[in-house]
Amino acid sequence: MRRKPVAFLSTVLLGCTVLLEGCVIGAAMVGAKVYSDHETRKSLTQAVQDYREAAAAVELGDPKEEVLALLEPTQSHLKSALRREPHRYRRGSSQIEIYYFRSGWVEDGLITDDEFTPYIFKDGRLVNVGWRTLTGPRTWGRPVQ
């Protein structure tokens, strides 16, 4: 017996939706757990303070190696779940790299874009800092009330 393509597609889409909802619920639970202990809150606060001090020494045009040498140590003691991996891609003949540094946090159990500052490198030189270049953050934290 042959299944109708529409019925089969509907079943597949429903299954994917259920799986993705489970991922979102799981991520929210992990996020809530991430901020639950005193030591984590303390390390987040310290990382943000260290970042702000180090970021003041960074200037547009600086080589990537110098910028990373200043900023990466500010994030080194954070759990990997509290950091964001860099993005890399090519635009024409240029290599674009975006590194994200934790520059804030909201105690809402979520890890959102507005808690990071992006540093954009083109061919190994810092060309932009901040979300404006990237059309703004896609996610925001909400204060817990």
C-alpha positions as CSV (number, residue, x, y, z in Angstrom):
1,M,0.0,0.0,0.0
2,R,1.4,3.4,-1.0
3,R,1.1,6.4,1.3
4,K,-0.1,9.6,0.0
5,P,2.8,12.1,-0.2
6,V,0.9,14.8,1.7
7,A,0.0,12.5,4.5
8,F,3.5,11.3,4.8
9,L,4.9,14.8,4.7
10,S,2.5,15.9,7.4
11,T,3.6,13.0,9.6
12,V,7.3,13.9,9.1
13,L,6.7,17.6,9.8
14,L,4.7,16.8,13.0
15,G,7.5,14.5,14.2
16,C,10.1,17.2,13.6
17,T,8.0,19.8,15.4
18,V,7.7,17.6,18.5
19,L,11.5,16.9,18.4
20,L,12.3,20.6,18.1
21,E,9.9,21.6,20.9
22,G,11.7,19.1,23.1
23,C,15.0,20.7,22.3
24,V,13.7,24.1,23.2
25,I,12.3,22.9,26.5
26,G,15.5,21.1,27.2
27,A,17.6,24.2,26.4
28,A,15.5,26.3,28.6
29,M,15.9,23.8,31.5
30,V,19.7,23.7,30.9
31,G,19.8,27.5,30.8
32,A,17.9,27.7,34.1
33,K,20.3,25.3,35.6
34,V,23.3,27.1,34.2
35,Y,22.6,30.2,36.4
36,S,21.4,28.3,39.5
37,D,24.6,28.1,41.5
38,H,26.4,30.9,43.3
39,E,29.8,30.0,41.7
40,T,28.4,30.4,38.1
41,R,26.8,33.8,38.9
42,K,30.1,34.9,40.5
43,S,32.1,33.8,37.4
44,L,29.7,35.6,35.0
45,T,30.0,38.8,37.0
46,Q,33.8,38.5,37.0
47,A,33.9,37.8,33.3
48,V,31.8,40.8,32.4
49,Q,33.9,43.1,34.7
50,D,37.2,41.7,33.2
51,Y,35.8,42.1,29.7
52,R,34.8,45.8,30.2
53,E,38.3,46.6,31.4
54,A,40.1,44.7,28.6
55,A,37.7,46.0,25.8
56,A,38.8,49.6,26.5
57,A,42.2,48.7,25.0
58,V,40.8,47.4,21.8
59,E,40.7,49.6,18.7
60,L,39.4,49.2,15.1
61,G,42.2,48.0,12.8
62,D,43.9,45.9,15.5
63,P,45.2,42.5,14.4
64,K,42.9,39.6,15.4
65,E,45.7,38.0,17.4
66,E,46.1,41.1,19.6
67,V,42.4,41.5,20.2
68,L,41.9,37.8,21.1
69,A,45.0,38.0,23.4
70,L,43.3,40.8,25.3
71,L,39.7,39.5,25.4
72,E,39.9,35.7,25.5
73,P,41.4,35.5,29.0
74,T,38.3,37.4,30.3
75,Q,36.1,34.5,29.2
76,S,38.5,31.6,30.0
77,H,37.0,30.6,33.3
78,L,33.4,30.5,32.1
79,K,31.8,27.1,31.5
80,S,31.5,26.3,27.8
81,A,27.7,26.6,28.0
82,L,28.1,30.2,28.9
83,R,30.2,31.1,25.9
84,R,29.5,31.4,22.2
85,E,31.4,29.9,19.4
86,P,32.8,32.1,16.7
87,H,31.4,32.2,13.1
88,R,33.6,32.1,10.0
89,Y,32.7,32.6,6.4
90,R,34.0,34.0,3.1
91,R,32.7,37.1,1.4
92,G,34.2,37.4,-2.0
93,S,37.9,37.0,-1.5
94,S,37.8,38.1,2.2
95,Q,37.8,35.9,5.2
96,I,35.2,37.1,7.8
97,E,35.3,36.0,11.4
98,I,33.0,37.0,14.2
99,Y,34.0,36.3,17.8
100,Y,31.5,36.8,20.6
101,F,32.5,38.0,24.1
102,R,30.3,37.9,27.1
103,S,29.7,41.6,28.0
104,G,26.6,41.2,30.2
105,W,24.1,38.8,31.6
106,V,20.5,38.8,32.8
107,E,19.6,36.4,35.6
108,D,16.7,34.9,33.6
109,G,18.2,31.5,32.9
110,L,18.5,32.2,29.2
111,I,21.6,32.7,27.1
112,T,20.7,35.5,24.6
113,D,22.5,37.6,22.0
114,D,22.3,40.8,24.0
115,E,24.6,39.2,26.6
116,F,27.5,39.1,24.1
117,T,29.3,41.7,22.0
118,P,30.4,40.6,18.5
119,Y,33.9,41.5,17.2
120,I,34.0,41.3,13.4
121,F,37.3,40.7,11.7
122,K,38.0,40.9,8.0
123,D,41.2,39.3,6.8
124,G,42.6,39.3,10.3
125,R,41.9,42.9,11.2
126,L,39.1,44.2,13.5
127,V,36.7,46.1,11.3
128,N,33.6,46.4,13.6
129,V,32.4,45.9,17.1
130,G,28.8,45.4,18.2
131,W,25.4,44.3,16.9
132,R,24.6,47.3,14.7
133,T,26.8,45.9,11.9
134,L,25.0,42.5,12.2
135,T,21.5,44.1,12.1
136,G,21.0,43.8,15.9
137,P,20.7,40.9,18.3
138,R,18.1,38.3,17.6
139,T,17.4,37.4,21.2
140,W,17.1,39.4,24.4
141,G,17.0,38.5,28.1
142,R,14.2,39.5,30.3
143,P,14.6,40.5,34.0
144,V,13.2,38.0,36.4
145,Q,10.5,39.6,38.6
